[in-house]
């Protein structure tokens, strides 16, 4: 089993000597000590609003579906900050569920555990994945579900602790995954915020989880979680893992930027899909190309429909806006990948970008783009990006 070292340091995003990335190192807390209930510089929050240095996380969602164990290990050697979840790989199926964690575990056993940042997630409300729980019932985010999820994750990952545990999506109804407007008729009762935090507190007290966060969230729950932590002395969330890219800005920038500001609730954004699931890699500009045929949009019909086949109008709009960003990139001697990843990297509220790749060439391109593209992007580049954004906004919701 991969276990913690004798050191009590809680690291932030650690540098990976292979990729020469940098990070900030945090204060020392006992592994069994809960993070401060409010404020403080916690995991994923070692950032200054304007001047922080950031790292990238490696998303593992293709391991066990599109990637073999050997391929997974080769990619993992490029990153010591890993993002997984109990439901991976995608698309989620009972037959393959948990395989991603097993691939990580077989790699992790030969690594110094205290040099790896391991983040995973507990699933939110789900009627479609009862196979995640022993009782085969609807998945909720109550104490029992959280405890079972973590115990199974620890066993699959063959480790005795998780650095960052996030709630993958809410227990309550919320407009997610391509749904933009909140539908009041879909409201349902949900597990109280204090109970969710209480379940997480138990695991922190047992040393099984170090820090906690949320994912696919809105301002309402972020603020309610922070309030519950403050009033009831429960652990404070330190991160929010939301979709953010050149094509997806409108759900975070209007209000969550303010909520998460270090002078307010001090919560770091872990931006997933900075390439919009490949839409910003130029892969799908020519849908007849070999690369497009091998892409997830074609391999898994219906996957990420908001970028792909939701409507012909949206498809054309995404193609149009992507082409505009290609022109911006070429104007400044950049590839679209370099432009997209550098944009996410440089946003003052982004703590870390989460990148995923199916083949090593993609991963190398992504890492190179993050490390070698001018930091920060020149003001004139941002001006051109914003000109495109003001015209099109988020194309998947138009």
Secondary structure, 3 states (H helix, E strand, C coil): CECCCCCCECCCCCCCCCCCCCCCCCCECCCCCCCCCCCCCCCCCCCCCCCCCCEEEEECCCECCCECHHHHHHHHCCCCEEECCCCCCCCCCCCCCCHHHHHHHHHHCCCCHHHCEEEEEECCCECCCHHHCCCCCCECCCHHHHHHHHHHHHHHHCECCEEEEEECCCCCCCCCCCCCCCCHHHCCCCCCHHHHHHHHHHHHHCCCEEEEEEECCCHHHHHHHHHHHHHHCCCCCCEEECECECCECCCCCCCHHHHHCCCCCCCEEEEECCCHHHHHHCCCCCCCCHHHHHCHHHHCCCCCCCCCCCCHHHHHHHHHHHHHHHHHHHHCCCCHHHHHHHHHHHCCCEEEEEECCCCHHHHHHHHHHHHHCCCCCCHHHHHHHHHHHHHHCCHHHC
